[in-house]
Amino acid sequence: MQAIPEEKIRAASEGLRAIAHEIRLSVLCYLLSGPMCVQELMEATGASQSNLSQHLTKMRLMGIVTNEKRGQQVYYRIANPAFGDLVGSLKNIYCPEMCGTGDHS
């Protein structure tokens, strides 16, 4: 069996830590359905703007989400479809009653 390079394990561990926070995971669950603006994410998660902004910045810097300015609003979306698949799998495990067709794209 081929050894998994240590840097790959480290990167995966950092990625999992980056989404392991309740607010960040909640944001990603909401973003499974498509891009959302900061105001929508604040309402959905119940997080304050400053708290949410800190979490979004961390995820953006890690390449988990990306943002796009549309007029006065900044919209966020999941940057890598594989993160959507991962969050969708977690959703299937921990809250299957909320899962529709199982489509995570």
C-alpha positions as CSV (number, residue, x, y, z in Angstrom):
1,M,0.0,0.0,0.0
2,Q,1.3,3.5,-0.9
3,A,1.9,5.8,2.0
4,I,-0.2,9.0,2.2
5,P,2.2,12.0,2.1
6,E,2.3,13.8,5.5
7,E,1.6,17.2,3.9
8,K,-1.7,15.8,2.4
9,I,-2.8,14.5,5.8
10,R,-1.9,17.9,7.4
11,A,-3.8,19.8,4.7
12,A,-6.8,17.6,5.2
13,S,-6.7,18.0,8.9
14,E,-6.5,21.8,8.6
15,G,-9.4,21.8,6.2
16,L,-11.5,19.7,8.6
17,R,-10.6,22.1,11.5
18,A,-11.6,25.0,9.3
19,I,-15.2,23.7,8.9
20,A,-15.5,22.1,12.3
21,H,-16.9,25.3,14.0
22,E,-20.7,25.4,14.4
23,I,-21.2,28.7,12.6
24,R,-18.9,27.8,9.7
25,L,-20.5,24.4,9.3
26,S,-23.9,26.0,9.5
27,V,-22.9,28.5,6.8
28,L,-21.7,25.7,4.5
29,C,-25.0,23.8,5.0
30,Y,-26.9,26.9,3.9
31,L,-24.6,27.5,1.0
32,L,-25.3,24.0,-0.3
33,S,-28.5,25.4,-1.9
34,G,-26.6,28.2,-3.6
35,P,-25.0,31.6,-3.1
36,M,-26.2,33.8,-0.2
37,C,-25.5,37.3,0.8
38,V,-24.1,38.2,4.2
39,Q,-27.5,39.5,5.4
40,E,-29.2,36.2,4.5
41,L,-26.4,34.2,6.2
42,M,-26.8,36.4,9.4
43,E,-30.5,35.7,9.5
44,A,-30.1,32.0,8.8
45,T,-27.3,31.4,11.3
46,G,-28.3,34.0,14.0
47,A,-24.6,35.2,14.0
48,S,-23.7,38.8,14.4
49,Q,-22.2,40.6,11.3
50,S,-18.8,40.9,12.9
51,N,-18.7,37.2,14.1
52,L,-20.0,35.9,10.7
53,S,-17.5,38.1,8.9
54,Q,-14.6,36.6,10.9
55,H,-15.8,33.0,10.0
56,L,-16.3,33.9,6.3
57,T,-12.9,35.5,6.1
58,K,-11.3,32.3,7.6
59,M,-13.1,30.1,5.1
60,R,-12.3,32.4,2.2
61,L,-8.6,32.4,3.1
62,M,-8.7,28.6,3.3
63,G,-10.3,28.4,-0.1
64,I,-13.5,26.8,1.2
65,V,-15.8,29.7,0.1
66,T,-15.5,32.4,-2.4
67,N,-17.3,35.7,-2.6
68,E,-18.6,38.0,-5.3
69,K,-19.8,41.6,-4.9
70,R,-23.2,42.3,-6.6
71,G,-24.0,45.9,-6.2
72,Q,-23.9,46.7,-2.4
73,Q,-24.2,43.0,-1.4
74,V,-21.4,40.4,-1.1
75,Y,-22.5,36.9,-2.0
76,Y,-20.7,33.8,-0.8
77,R,-20.7,30.3,-2.3
78,I,-18.8,27.1,-1.7
79,A,-15.6,27.4,-3.7
80,N,-14.8,23.8,-4.3
81,P,-17.6,21.4,-5.2
82,A,-15.8,18.7,-3.1
83,F,-16.4,20.7,0.0
84,G,-20.1,20.7,-0.9
85,D,-20.0,17.0,-1.2
86,L,-18.3,16.7,2.2
87,V,-20.8,18.9,3.9
88,G,-23.7,17.1,2.1
89,S,-22.3,13.8,3.4
90,L,-22.3,15.3,6.9
91,K,-25.8,16.5,6.4
92,N,-26.9,13.0,5.3
93,I,-25.4,11.5,8.4
94,Y,-26.5,14.0,11.1
95,C,-29.7,15.4,9.7
96,P,-31.0,13.1,7.0
97,E,-34.6,14.4,7.5
98,M,-33.4,17.7,6.0
99,C,-31.9,16.0,2.9
100,G,-33.9,16.0,-0.3
101,T,-32.6,14.2,-3.3
102,G,-29.1,13.9,-2.0
103,D,-27.8,16.4,-4.6
104,H,-25.0,18.5,-3.1
105,S,-23.9,20.6,-6.0
